[in-house]
Amino acid sequence: MEFKKYITEFIGTFFLIFVGTGAIIVNHISNNALRHMAIAFGFVILVLIYACGHISGAHFNPAVTIAFSVVGKFNKGQIVPALLCGG
């Protein structure tokens, strides 16, 4: 079961980086405002939370994982494998 969580976090982090980087490139090419990048990042996080949140908790950002661990909402024994998988 833990392996499924780690794979989900890895895939979610991949999509976050892929879509975010793509938005940055499109913004650079078209010289649009930064709001398009913000919308892209926000939308991909929204979709990933709904799609993967029930499997892994949707900790795609290492800062979220560390913060949850500090306040006691995330098992400290799982923090290193979670960070290695991207979140």
N, C-alpha and C positions, 0 to 999 in steps of 0.2 A: 504493500500500500504506500509506503514512503517513496518508493521509486516512482510511482505515478505522480506524486506531488512534485518531485524534483523535475521530472520530464515536463510537466505542465508549466512550472516556473521557467524552465529553460526556453520552451516554445513561446511563452508569453513575453519574455524579455527580448527574444529574437524579433517578434512582431513589433514591439515597442521601438526598438532600435531601427528596424527596417523602415517602418512608416515615418518615424521621426526624421531619420536621415533623408528619406525621399522628400519630405516636406521642406527640409532645409535646402535641398538641391533645387527643387521647383521654385522656391522663393528666391533663391540666388539668380536663377536663369530669368525669371519673369519680373524681377524687381518689384514684387508685391509687398504689401505691408506684413508685418510680423504676426498679425492676427490669424493668418492662414496656418502658420506653424502651430500656434497655440490651439487652434481648433483641431488640427490633425492629432496632436499629442493628447488632447482631452478626449477626443472621440475614440482613439485607439485604446486608451485606458478604460473608458466606459465600456466598450465592447469586451475587452479582456476580463474586466471584473465580472460582468454578467456571464461570460462564457466559461471562465476558469475559477471564479471565486469559490464555488462550492467544492472544488477539488483540492485546491492548495491554499486558499486564503488570499490569493492575488497580491502577493508581496513582490511585485516586479521591481521595486526600487529598494536597494540595500538599506537606505535610510529608514524606510518603513519597517523592515525586518529588525533592524537594530533598535528602533524606538519601541516596537512591540515587545522585544525581548527585555528592554530596560524596565518597562512598566509591568512586566510579568504576564503578558498576554501571549507570549510565544516561548516555547520550550528552548532553554538555553543550549541544550544538547543538540538541537537541530540547526542552530544558527550558522555554523561553519558550512555544512552541506548546502544549506539554503543560499548562502552568499556565493558559493562556488557555482550554483546553477543560475545565478543572475539576480536573485531577489532575496 
